[in-house]
């Protein structure tokens, strides 16, 4: 899938320099940046969901018992 986007000229210049120095494409770095950014956003929204909708809270004693570490 192709996506067209416009970058501010300063960002485009930085990306161009990086791509030339590392012999990688600008597309490579855009994909890498998006992948990391999306992973961070997914983690953030998952954490926010847990904070907004907390489930049951277990004590350490309950967890040890569930794991068979305590009678």
C-alpha positions as CSV (number, residue, x, y, z in Angstrom):
1,X,0.0,0.0,0.0
2,X,1.4,3.4,-0.9
3,X,0.9,6.5,1.2
4,X,1.8,10.0,0.1
5,X,2.7,12.5,2.7
6,X,4.2,15.9,3.0
7,X,6.9,16.6,5.4
8,X,8.1,20.0,6.6
9,X,11.3,20.8,4.6
10,X,13.6,20.7,7.6
11,X,12.4,17.2,8.5
12,X,12.7,16.1,4.9
13,X,16.3,17.4,4.8
14,X,17.2,15.5,8.0
15,X,15.6,12.3,6.6
16,X,17.4,12.7,3.3
17,X,20.8,13.2,5.0
18,X,20.2,10.2,7.3
19,X,19.2,8.0,4.3
20,X,22.2,9.0,2.3
21,X,24.6,8.5,5.2
22,X,23.2,5.0,6.0
23,X,22.5,3.9,2.4
24,X,18.9,3.2,3.3
25,X,15.8,4.6,1.8
26,X,13.7,7.4,3.3
27,X,10.8,5.0,3.2
28,X,12.7,2.6,5.4
29,X,13.0,5.2,8.1
30,X,9.4,6.4,7.8
31,X,8.2,2.8,8.2
32,X,10.5,2.2,11.2
33,X,9.4,5.4,12.9
34,X,5.7,4.6,12.3
35,X,6.1,1.1,13.6
36,X,7.7,2.3,16.8
37,X,5.2,5.2,17.2
38,X,2.2,2.9,16.7
39,X,3.6,0.4,19.2
40,X,4.0,3.1,21.8
41,X,0.4,4.4,21.1
42,X,-1.0,0.9,21.4
43,X,0.8,0.4,24.8
44,X,-0.5,3.8,25.9
45,X,-4.1,3.1,25.0
46,X,-3.9,-0.4,26.6
47,X,-2.6,1.2,29.8
48,X,-5.2,3.9,29.8
49,X,-8.0,1.3,29.3
50,X,-6.7,-0.6,32.3
51,X,-6.6,2.5,34.4
52,X,-10.1,3.5,33.3
53,X,-11.6,0.0,33.7
54,X,-9.7,-1.7,36.4
55,X,-10.4,-5.4,36.9
56,X,-10.1,-7.4,40.0
57,X,-7.0,-6.6,42.1
58,X,-5.3,-9.6,43.7
59,X,-3.1,-9.6,46.8
60,X,0.3,-11.2,46.6
61,X,-0.9,-13.9,48.8
62,X,-3.8,-14.7,46.4
63,X,-1.4,-14.7,43.4
64,X,1.1,-17.1,45.2
65,X,-1.8,-19.4,46.0
66,X,-3.1,-19.3,42.4
67,X,0.4,-20.2,41.2
68,X,0.7,-23.1,43.6
69,X,3.4,-21.4,45.6
70,X,1.4,-21.3,48.9
71,X,-1.0,-23.7,50.5
